[in-house]
Structures are given as structure tokens and as C-alpha cells.
Amino acid sequence: MLYFIFRYIKTTSQYLALLLLLSSCTVLQWRDSDLEIKTTFQEKNIPTSITYFEVGSLDVKVRTQHIQDKKNKINIIFLHGSPSSLSAWNGYLKDTTLLKKANLHAIDRPGYGYSKFGKELPEIEPQALVISKLINHYKLENVITVGASYGGPLAARVAAINKKVKGVIMISPAIDPNQEKNIWGSKFTQYWLTRWLVPRGYRVAGDEKTIHASEMAKIDGQWNKVTVPVIHIHGNEDDLVPYTNIEYTQEKFSNIEIVTTPNTGHEISWARPELIKPSIYKMIETIETSNP
């Protein structure tokens, strides 16, 4: 979401004007409180719970929304992009068909939502470690990680370090270090003179963006550790994370399916869930078949 705004800002004066607007508008934080979430889902008659998982060694506390049914054997973990929060996945968490097939867990990544909001953990490896520890803590089995944008490579990285992950779905993943775009406006989150003007969620996004290419380069040679089925979904008109990232994932992952959504851009994970859900259903069926 940050990049949809920043890509149209071309001058310093335009950006400073935007900063003043954003810094005065607390609603632009892309997060719902526990009470707001519970109220919304109660109105839909969908039982839900919210927990907080703490990793003291990393000074991280992660908020997770759970929708569970003891009859379901599959667990899906949703990982959002930036800036965003677990509420970006509402279109999935309220899907009654999906609720019958799997337990759903949406996570506020570190620094977003109510996971120590504004306290960033920009490196991908410790984020993956946190999610892996969360999986173990809640004793989740037959896990499918679903990640959008920044959350895409994170979903795949978790699969590389935790064997309970049986499938990965990456949506518009920013994964190829050589195709990572520089967003002009995000530089202002790094300047001491302007950083204080930027809302906390945008600062976290800027910090992640600044080092993302180098973070991807660190694990470029390790994707062969992901042997579970991977589905990469990408809009062929994505002007934020190039569609040609599919060439990278085809090269790096041994068990991958590419799904192209025609005439669509980067927003498909939250704006067009109907394009994503068929792949989720397919992954559920694949895991159920291989783990009867």
C-alpha cells in the first residue's frame, strides 16, 4: 500500500506535503484493534480468538487471529505485505467455504498491527524464525504459508526451516534481489530530518524496503531447501513487483506452479481474493491427498 502512494510522488515538496498529511491522520495505520476484530467477526457469526506470542530473545510479540475447528487438519498462516496488518486477509477469514476446509491464522508481522507497532524487525531471517517458533508453539500441523509481496518470500523461507510447512503460496512476491525496485519516496523514512514525520507503519515499511534486496541476496542460494509444493501467483501487469519474478522462482524452486492473473497488478492478494482462493483450495487438496 505504501508503494501505491509513493510511486506517484516525484518531488521533495510533494512528499513533504504528503508526510504532513499522513502524520496528522492516525487512521492511516492499516490496523484494527482486538475489539474491532472480534466485533466484526461476531457480526458474521464467525467464532475467532486473538493471541499474542512472545519471543524474548528478539524482543518481539506477535499478534495472531485464529479461526479454528477441531475437525480441520490443515492450518493456513497468512503473512501480509507492507505496510499492512492481519486485517488485510479479512476476505479470506470470512469465507465460509474456506473455514470448512482449514484452520486460519492471520499474523501481524513484527512492527505492524499490534505486534509491537512501529518496532521494526526488517531482516527476513529473524522474521522467519519468529513464524517458525509460532508454528511450534501453537502445535500446528499440515501448515500452508500464504504470503503477499514481502510476505511471499517470508512464507517460502519459513518452509525452508520448519518441516511442519507442507505447502507455500506466494502472491506477487518480491523475491528476486536483482528485480527489487527502489521507491523514491521510501528514502524519506531513512532521513533523520523527515523520519519523525512518517507514521510508524510507513517507517517500518521503509526500513524493510531499504534492505530487502540485500536480504534476498543472502538467501539466494538456499531456496533448494524448499521441497514442498509452491504456487506462485502474479499479475502480469504488476508495476511494483515485476511479473518477471516468475522466471526467478521457476529457476529456484523444484516443485513450483506459476499462476498468472491476466490484466491485474500488485493488489490481487487483498483486492481480488477470488483469484487467489482456487489455488488455496488446490493446495489444501494436494496436502490432504499426500497426508491422508
C-alpha positions in Angstrom: 0.0 0.0 0.0 2.9 2.3 0.8 4.3 1.9 -2.7 0.9 2.7 -4.4 1.1 6.1 -2.7 4.8 6.7 -3.1 5.1 5.8 -6.8 3.2 9.0 -7.8 5.3 11.3 -5.6 8.1 12.8 -7.7 9.3 15.9 -5.9 10.5 16.8 -2.4 7.8 19.3 -1.9 5.1 16.8 -2.9 6.5 14.3 -0.5 6.8 16.7 2.4 3.2 17.7 1.9 2.2 14.0 1.9 4.2 13.5 5.1 2.4 16.3 6.9 -1.0 14.8 5.8 -0.1 11.3 6.9 1.4 12.3 10.2 -1.8 14.1 11.2 -4.0 11.2 10.2 -3.9 8.3 12.7 -6.4 6.2 10.7 -3.8 5.5 8.0 -2.1 2.8 10.1 -3.8 -0.2 8.4 -4.7 -2.0 11.6 -7.8 -2.9 13.7 -7.9 -3.4 17.4 -8.7 -6.7 19.1 -12.2 -5.3 19.9 -12.8 -4.2 16.4 -11.8 -7.6 15.0 -13.9 -9.5 17.5 -16.9 -7.3 16.9 -16.7 -7.6 13.1 -16.5 -11.4 13.2 -19.1 -11.7 15.8 -21.5 -9.9 13.5 -20.7 -12.5 10.9 -21.3 -15.3 13.5 -17.7 -16.5 13.0 -16.0 -17.5 16.3 -12.5 -16.1 16.5 -9.7 -15.7 19.0 -6.7 -13.4 19.3 -3.4 -14.4 20.9 0.0 -12.8 21.5 3.1 -14.9 21.1 6.4 -13.5 22.5 10.0 -14.3 21.5 12.0 -12.7 24.3 15.4 -13.2 22.6 14.2 -11.0 19.7 12.1 -8.6 21.8 9.1 -9.5 19.6 5.5 -10.0 20.5 3.3 -11.2 17.6 -0.5 -10.9 17.4 -2.4 -13.7 15.7 -6.0 -14.0 14.8 -7.3 -17.6 14.8 -10.4 -19.2 13.4 -10.3 -22.9 14.2 -12.4 -26.1 14.0 -11.2 -29.3 15.6 -12.4 -31.2 12.6 -9.9 -29.4 10.3 -6.5 -30.9 9.8 -5.0 -28.2 7.7 -3.6 -24.9 9.1 -3.2 -21.9 6.9 -0.9 -19.0 8.0 -1.4 -15.7 6.3 1.5 -13.2 6.1 0.8 -9.7 4.8 2.9 -7.2 2.9 3.9 -3.7 4.0 2.5 -1.6 5.4 -0.5 -3.7 6.4 -1.8 -5.9 9.1 -3.6 -9.2 9.6 -6.9 -7.4 8.7 -5.7 -7.4 5.0 -6.9 -11.1 5.0 -10.5 -10.4 6.1 -11.7 -11.5 2.7 -10.3 -15.0 3.4 -11.0 -15.2 7.1 -14.7 -14.6 6.5 -15.0 -17.2 3.6 -17.3 -19.9 4.9 -16.1 -22.4 2.3 -12.5 -21.9 3.4 -13.4 -22.1 7.0 -14.8 -25.6 6.5 -11.5 -26.8 4.9 -8.8 -25.4 7.2 -8.0 -23.6 10.4 -7.0 -20.0 9.6 -4.3 -17.9 11.3 -3.6 -14.3 10.3 -0.5 -12.7 11.7 0.6 -9.1 12.3 4.2 -9.3 11.2 6.7 -7.7 13.6 6.3 -3.9 13.7 2.8 -3.9 12.2 -0.7 -4.0 13.5 -0.4 -4.8 17.2 2.8 -6.7 17.0 4.9 -4.0 18.8 3.7 -1.5 16.3 6.5 0.7 14.9 9.3 -1.5 16.4 10.7 -3.0 13.2 12.4 -6.3 12.6 13.3 -5.6 9.0 15.6 -8.7 8.3 13.8 -11.7 6.8 15.7 -14.4 8.7 14.6 -13.4 12.2 11.0 -12.9 10.9 11.0 -16.4 9.5 12.4 -17.7 12.8 9.6 -16.0 14.7 6.9 -17.5 12.5 8.6 -20.9 12.8 8.6 -20.7 16.6 4.9 -19.6 16.5 4.0 -22.7 14.5 5.7 -24.9 17.0 4.3 -23.0 20.0 0.7 -23.5 18.8 1.5 -27.1 17.7 0.2 -26.5 14.2 0.5 -29.4 11.7 0.0 -29.6 7.9 0.7 -25.9 7.5 0.3 -23.9 4.4 2.0 -20.5 4.4 0.4 -17.8 2.3 2.3 -14.6 1.8 1.8 -11.5 -0.3 4.5 -9.1 -1.6 7.2 -9.0 1.2 5.2 -11.9 2.9 5.8 -14.1 -0.2 9.5 -14.8 0.3 8.9 -14.9 4.0 6.3 -17.7 3.5 8.8 -19.7 1.5 11.7 -19.1 4.0 9.5 -20.4 6.8 9.1 -23.6 4.7 12.8 -23.9 4.5 13.3 -24.0 8.2 10.2 -25.7 9.6 9.1 -29.2 8.3 5.6 -28.7 9.5 5.0 -26.5 6.5 3.7 -28.7 3.7 2.8 -26.1 1.1 3.6 -22.5 0.1 1.6 -19.9 -1.8 3.4 -16.7 -2.8 1.3 -13.8 -4.1 3.1 -11.1 -6.0 6.3 -12.0 -4.1 9.2 -9.6 -4.0 11.8 -12.3 -4.2 14.3 -11.7 -6.9 17.1 -9.5 -5.5 18.0 -8.3 -8.9 14.5 -7.0 -9.7 13.9 -5.2 -6.4 12.7 -1.7 -7.2 13.9 1.4 -5.5 10.9 3.5 -4.4 11.9 7.2 -4.3 9.6 8.2 -1.6 10.7 5.5 0.8 14.1 7.2 1.2 12.4 9.8 3.4 11.8 7.2 6.0 15.6 6.9 6.3 16.4 10.6 6.8 16.6 11.8 10.4 15.1 15.1 9.3 12.0 13.6 7.8 11.6 10.2 9.5 9.8 11.7 12.5 7.1 12.9 10.2 6.3 9.5 8.8 3.6 7.4 10.5 5.1 4.4 12.3 3.7 1.8 9.9 5.4 3.5 7.0 8.7 3.8 8.8 8.7 0.0 9.3 7.9 -0.5 5.6 10.6 1.9 4.6 13.2 0.1 6.8 12.2 -3.3 5.2 12.3 -1.8 1.7 15.7 -0.3 2.2 17.4 -3.6 2.9 15.1 -6.0 1.1 17.3 -6.6 -2.0 20.4 -7.4 0.2 18.2 -9.7 2.4 17.0 -11.6 -0.6 20.6 -11.9 -1.9 21.7 -13.5 1.4 19.4 -16.5 0.8 19.5 -16.6 -3.0 21.3 -19.9 -2.9 19.2 -21.6 -0.3 15.8 -21.9 -2.0 16.6 -25.6 -2.8 15.8 -26.3 0.8 12.1 -25.7 0.0 11.0 -29.1 -1.4 7.2 -28.8 -0.7 4.8 -27.7 -3.4 4.9 -24.0 -4.1 2.4 -21.9 -6.0 3.5 -18.5 -7.3 0.6 -16.2 -8.2 1.4 -13.0 -10.0 -0.5 -10.3 -12.0 1.0 -9.8 -15.4 0.6 -6.0 -15.1 2.3 -5.7 -11.7 4.3 -2.4 -11.9 5.6 -2.7 -8.3 7.0 -6.2 -8.2 7.8 -7.1 -11.8 5.9 -10.1 -13.3 9.3 -11.4 -14.4 9.9 -12.6 -10.8 8.3 -15.8 -12.1 11.4 -16.5 -14.0 13.4 -16.4 -10.8 11.1 -18.7 -8.9 10.9 -21.2 -11.8 14.7 -21.4 -11.6 15.0 -21.6 -7.8 12.1 -23.9 -6.7 12.0 -27.5 -7.8 8.3 -28.1 -7.2 6.5 -24.9 -8.4 3.4 -23.9 -10.2 3.0 -20.5 -11.8 -0.4 -18.9 -11.9 -0.8 -15.8 -13.9 -3.7 -13.5 -13.3 -4.2 -11.5 -16.5 -4.8 -7.8 -16.6 -4.1 -7.4 -12.9 -1.5 -5.6 -10.8 0.1 -5.9 -7.4 -3.1 -5.6 -5.4 -4.5 -9.0 -6.1 -4.0 -10.5 -2.6 -6.3 -8.1 -0.9 -8.4 -6.6 -3.7 -9.1 -9.8 -5.7 -9.3 -12.8 -3.3 -11.5 -14.6 -5.8 -8.4 -15.0 -8.0 -6.4 -16.5 -5.1 -8.7 -18.8 -3.4 -8.8 -21.5 -6.1 -5.1 -22.0 -5.6 -5.6 -22.3 -1.8 -8.2 -24.9 -2.3 -5.9 -26.8 -4.7 -3.1 -26.7 -2.2 -5.3 -28.0 0.6 -6.4 -30.9 -1.6 -2.8 -31.6 -2.5 -1.8 -31.9 1.2 -4.8 -33.9 2.1 -4.0 -36.4 -0.7 -0.4 -36.7 0.3 -1.2 -36.9 4.1 -4.4 -38.9 4.3 
